[in-house]
């Protein structure tokens, strides 16, 4: 049955809205009784290395905006890696292919220091605006580019801006990827369904609450300014972890080198790790490691 685009949603027949809802759906929960080594809580720290691509993806040529992206590579990544190194924590970095081409040594350093690199689009494009064939080609080309630069084939994807098209899951399944980290149906891992059928792809869910960019981004031409002080952002992230720890669940956090990597903000990451380290039974792991453990032990 074809959708009738002339109808308002309240006029849709049940089949129409059900078909939309069932395209991609949360399936069986994948929350283990305990985590690796008997840990009570799993921590998945992640960084989206958008760098210059936030400007490039819209066809922008602003030197100022590009320089903000370059800050992520010149200052953000080194500051983040130093904190992770001192804490002995490994994380997952989701990297647009164009970022990897601009900063190949950065990606090789991430791999050398034990971190995971995942797919994050070609040029931080918006999947929902792409023709299906272009989305498929870009996702596959991104994986090939990251593998060529890093020497490791990515096993997971985070769609740019968490923009998930009706085709994204089918492409991800076709590529044999183990997980996605772009959707928000739970706080713990779950299997993704496509049109009601299990796909074998695990979702490691995100949420805007656990993302630094929503608190700190600004657009001077739209008169949008950051409104949340760093101390308040730390408090939000801390409370999210504390709840995950009480529930014996998963704490996932998304940060951006060009956002969190400033001197007045990067302390959030360091203090948060220190706070989490102060709890017994906390397992820090990459997204891939957490997905594999959840799948095998839930």
Secondary structure as UniProt FT lines:
FT   TURN            5..6
FT   HELIX           9..11
FT   HELIX           14..22
FT   STRAND          24..29
FT   HELIX           36..38
FT   STRAND          41..48
FT   TURN            51..52
FT   HELIX           53..56
FT   TURN            57..59
FT   HELIX           63..71
FT   HELIX           72..76
FT   HELIX           77..87
FT   STRAND          92..95
FT   HELIX           97..102
FT   HELIX           104..112
FT   TURN            113..114
FT   STRAND          116..119
FT   HELIX           127..129
FT   HELIX           132..150
FT   STRAND          156..157
FT   HELIX           160..162
FT   TURN            166..167
FT   HELIX           168..174
FT   TURN            175..176
FT   STRAND          179..180
FT   STRAND          190..194
FT   TURN            195..196
FT   STRAND          197..203
FT   HELIX           208..210
FT   HELIX           213..216
FT   TURN            220..223
FT   HELIX           230..246
FT   TURN            247..248
FT   STRAND          250..255
FT   HELIX           257..260
FT   TURN            263..266
FT   HELIX           267..277
FT   STRAND          282..284
FT   HELIX           287..297
//
